[in-house]
C-alpha cells in the first residue's frame, strides 16, 4: 500500500501539500506516477536505501494528489443535486438561499452520483497500489464529464489534516477498531477526512463513503445529505457503521456528524485519527491524542 512508502515529517505539512491545478492535469500526473511507483514498490520496501530520492518524492506526490478525485467529484455531485451553479473554481456554500437555483436533468444527477462512487473506488485502488489501478483510473477518466477536467482542486498546508494523515496514527486507529468490531461501512466527514479516510478504509477493508460536512471552511450548518446518499447507505442500515473525521479539537464537527448520521444505522460508532487531549468530545475510537 502507498502509505508504507511515505517517509515524511508528520508534524509540519510539506510545501508540496500546497498546490492548485485543474483536475484533468492532476489525473494525468497521477497516471504518469503510477507505473514507476508500482514497479518499484517491492524493491523499495525490501531495501529503502536502494530507492532513489525521486522515488520517495513521487510516492508523497501521489499521496497528496489522489484525494482530488473524491473532492472534485463530491463537489460536482452536490452542485447538480442541490441546484447550484457549476463553477470550476468555487465551492459553494449550501443553504436555502443558494440551493435550487439551477435545474439539472435526472440523468445528469444520476451520472454525478455514479462518478462520485467511482472516484472513491479509483482513489482506494491508487492508495492500495492495486496493479489494476492504472486501468481503473483510465476508466474513471473516460467516464468523467469533460467539464470536470477543468475544475480546479485547491490543496492547502493544513497541519491538522496532515498530522491526521500519518500512516502510523491511522494504523493505530485501525488496530483499535478491528479489535472491537468489523465496520459494515465507514462514512467520513468530507472534505477534511478524505486523505486519511482512504488509508483507513483500506486498512480495515470496509466500504467507504463520504458526506460533506465542513463547518469551518464551508459554513455547513449540517451534513449535506441528499436522497442519493440515503439510498446508498440504506443497504448498510443494520450496521455497524463507523462515523469518521480525521481530527477532533472542539469536536463540534464529529458530534454534529454523528447526530445526523446515527439515526440511519441500527448500530454505529465514531472514530478519529487525532483527538486533542482537552477536547470535550470523546470518539469511540481514537488513533492518537495530541496537545498543542
C-alpha positions in Angstrom: 0.0 0.0 0.0 1.1 3.6 -0.7 1.1 4.5 3.0 4.0 2.2 3.5 6.1 4.2 1.1 5.6 7.6 2.7 8.5 9.0 4.7 7.8 12.5 6.0 7.8 14.9 8.9 4.3 14.4 10.1 4.3 17.4 12.4 4.8 20.1 9.7 2.9 19.8 6.4 5.2 19.8 3.4 5.3 22.6 0.9 4.1 20.0 -1.7 0.8 20.0 0.1 0.0 23.5 -1.1 -1.0 23.4 -4.8 -3.8 24.4 -7.2 -4.4 22.7 -10.5 -7.2 21.5 -12.8 -8.5 18.0 -12.2 -7.6 16.9 -15.7 -4.0 17.9 -15.1 -3.9 16.1 -11.8 -5.3 12.9 -13.4 -2.6 13.0 -16.0 0.1 13.4 -13.3 -1.3 10.6 -11.2 -1.4 8.3 -14.3 2.2 9.2 -15.0 3.4 8.4 -11.5 1.6 5.1 -11.0 3.7 2.8 -13.3 7.0 3.7 -11.7 5.7 3.5 -8.2 4.0 0.2 -8.8 7.2 -1.2 -10.5 9.5 -0.1 -7.7 7.4 -0.8 -4.6 8.7 -4.3 -3.8 12.4 -3.3 -4.0 11.8 0.0 -2.1 10.1 -1.9 0.8 12.8 -4.5 0.9 15.7 -2.0 0.8 14.6 1.6 1.3 18.1 2.9 0.8 18.2 1.4 -2.7 15.4 3.6 -4.0 16.4 7.0 -5.4 15.2 10.1 -3.6 12.9 10.9 -6.5 11.0 7.7 -5.9 10.0 8.7 -2.4 9.1 12.2 -3.7 6.8 10.6 -6.3 5.1 8.5 -3.6 4.5 11.6 -1.5 3.2 13.4 -4.5 0.8 10.6 -5.3 -0.4 10.6 -1.7 -1.2 14.3 -1.9 -2.8 14.4 -5.4 -5.1 11.4 -5.2 -7.8 13.0 -2.8 -8.6 15.4 -5.6 -10.6 12.7 -7.4 -13.0 12.4 -4.5 -13.0 16.1 -3.6 -14.0 17.3 -7.0 -16.4 14.5 -7.7 -18.2 15.3 -4.4 -18.4 19.0 -5.2 -19.9 18.2 -8.6 -22.4 15.8 -7.1 -23.5 18.4 -4.6 -23.8 21.1 -7.3 -26.1 19.1 -9.5 -28.2 17.7 -6.7 -28.6 20.9 -4.8 -29.2 23.1 -7.9 -26.0 25.1 -7.6 -24.1 26.6 -10.5 -21.2 24.5 -11.9 -18.2 26.7 -11.3 -14.7 25.5 -11.9 -13.1 27.4 -9.1 -15.7 28.0 -6.5 -17.0 25.6 -3.8 -20.5 26.9 -2.9 -22.0 27.1 0.5 -25.2 25.1 0.6 -28.2 26.9 2.2 -31.8 27.7 1.5 -30.6 30.9 -0.1 -28.3 29.2 -2.6 -29.8 25.9 -3.5 -32.3 25.1 -6.3 -31.2 28.0 -8.4 -30.5 25.6 -11.3 -32.3 22.5 -12.6 -30.2 19.7 -14.0 -31.6 16.6 -15.9 -32.2 13.4 -13.8 -29.6 11.6 -16.0 -27.0 14.2 -15.1 -27.8 13.8 -11.4 -27.6 10.0 -11.6 -24.3 10.3 -13.5 -22.8 12.6 -10.9 -23.6 10.1 -8.2 -22.0 7.3 -10.2 -18.9 9.3 -10.8 -18.6 10.1 -7.1 -18.8 6.4 -6.1 -16.3 5.7 -8.9 -13.9 8.4 -7.6 -13.8 6.6 -4.2 -13.1 3.3 -5.8 -10.4 4.7 -8.0 -8.7 6.6 -5.2 -8.8 3.5 -3.0 -7.2 1.4 -5.8 -4.4 4.0 -6.1 -3.7 4.1 -2.4 -3.7 0.3 -2.3 -1.3 0.3 -5.2 -3.6 -2.2 -6.9 -1.9 -3.5 -10.0 -5.1 -2.6 -11.8 -5.1 1.0 -10.6 -3.9 2.5 -13.9 -6.7 0.8 -15.7 -9.3 1.8 -13.1 -8.1 5.4 -13.3 -8.2 5.3 -17.1 -11.8 4.1 -16.9 -12.6 6.8 -14.4 -11.1 9.4 -16.8 -13.1 8.2 -19.8 -16.4 8.4 -17.9 -15.7 11.7 -16.3 -17.8 14.6 -17.8 -15.5 16.8 -19.9 -16.3 19.9 -17.9 -14.9 18.4 -14.8 -11.4 18.2 -16.3 -11.2 22.0 -15.9 -12.5 22.1 -12.3 -9.7 23.4 -10.0 -8.6 21.5 -7.0 -7.0 23.6 -4.2 -4.9 22.0 -1.5 -3.5 24.0 1.4 -1.0 23.2 4.1 -3.4 22.2 6.8 -1.4 21.0 9.8 -4.2 19.0 11.4 -5.3 17.2 8.2 -1.6 16.5 7.6 -0.9 15.1 11.1 -4.0 13.0 10.8 -2.7 11.6 7.5 0.3 10.0 9.3 0.0 6.3 8.3 1.2 5.2 11.8 -1.6 7.0 13.5 -4.1 5.7 11.0 -2.8 2.2 11.5 -3.2 2.6 15.3 -6.8 3.6 14.9 -7.4 0.7 12.5 -5.9 -1.7 15.0 -8.2 -0.4 17.8 -11.3 -0.7 15.6 -10.5 -4.2 14.3 -10.1 -5.5 17.9 -13.6 -4.3 18.7 -15.6 -4.6 15.5 -15.8 -5.1 11.8 -17.4 -2.0 10.3 -20.1 -2.6 7.7 -19.3 0.8 6.3 -17.2 3.8 7.1 -18.8 7.2 6.5 -16.3 10.1 6.5 -17.0 13.8 7.1 -15.7 15.5 3.9 -13.6 17.2 2.8 -11.1 17.0 5.6 -11.3 13.3 6.2 -10.7 12.2 2.6 -7.0 11.5 2.7 -6.9 9.7 6.0 -10.2 8.0 5.3 -8.9 6.3 2.1 -6.0 4.8 4.0 -8.2 3.9 7.0 -10.8 2.1 4.9 -8.2 0.1 3.1 -6.6 -1.0 6.3 -9.9 -2.2 7.8 -11.1 -3.4 4.5 -14.5 -1.8 4.8 -16.8 0.0 2.3 -16.2 3.8 2.3 -18.5 6.7 1.6 -18.2 10.5 2.2 -20.8 13.1 3.2 -19.9 16.7 3.1 -19.8 18.5 6.4 -17.5 21.4 6.5 -18.5 23.7 9.4 -15.4 25.9 9.4 -14.3 26.1 5.7 -17.7 25.9 4.0 -20.0 27.1 6.8 -22.1 24.0 6.6 -24.8 24.1 9.3 -25.4 20.4 9.0 -24.1 17.4 6.9 -25.4 17.7 3.3 -27.4 14.5 2.9 -29.3 14.0 -0.3 -31.8 11.3 -1.2 -29.0 9.6 -3.2 -26.9 9.4 0.0 -29.8 7.8 1.9 -30.2 5.3 -0.9 -26.5 4.4 -1.0 -26.4 4.0 2.8 -29.7 2.1 3.2 -28.1 -1.4 2.5 -25.8 -0.8 5.5 -28.6 0.2 7.9 -28.0 -2.8 10.2 -24.5 -1.5 10.8 -22.2 -1.3 12.5 -21.3 2.0 10.8 -18.2 3.9 11.7 -18.7 7.7 11.5 -15.3 9.2 10.9 -13.5 12.5 11.0 -9.7 12.9 10.8 -9.3 15.1 13.9 -11.2 16.2 16.9 -10.3 19.5 18.5 -13.5 21.1 19.9 -15.4 18.1 18.5 -18.2 20.1 17.0 -17.9 18.5 13.6 -17.8 14.9 14.7 -20.6 15.5 17.2 -22.9 17.1 14.6 -21.9 14.4 12.1 -22.8 11.6 14.5 -26.1 13.2 15.5 -27.2 13.4 11.8 -25.9 10.1 10.7 -26.5 7.8 13.7 -30.3 7.5 13.1 -29.6 5.9 9.7 -28.0 2.9 11.3 -29.1 0.3 13.9 -25.5 0.3 15.3 -22.8 2.9 14.9 -19.6 4.2 16.5 -17.5 7.3 16.0 -13.8 7.4 15.2 -11.0 10.0 14.6 -7.3 9.7 13.9 -6.4 12.5 16.3 -8.1 13.9 19.4 -7.0 17.0 21.3 -6.3 15.9 24.9 -8.6 18.7 26.2 -11.4 18.1 23.8 -14.9 17.6 25.4 -15.7 15.2 22.5 -14.7 11.5 23.1 -14.9 9.4 19.9 -15.4 5.7 20.5 -12.1 5.1 18.8 -9.0 7.4 18.5 -5.7 6.7 17.0 -3.6 9.3 18.8 -4.1 12.1 21.4 -2.3 15.4 20.8 -1.7 18.6 22.7 -0.5 21.9 21.3 
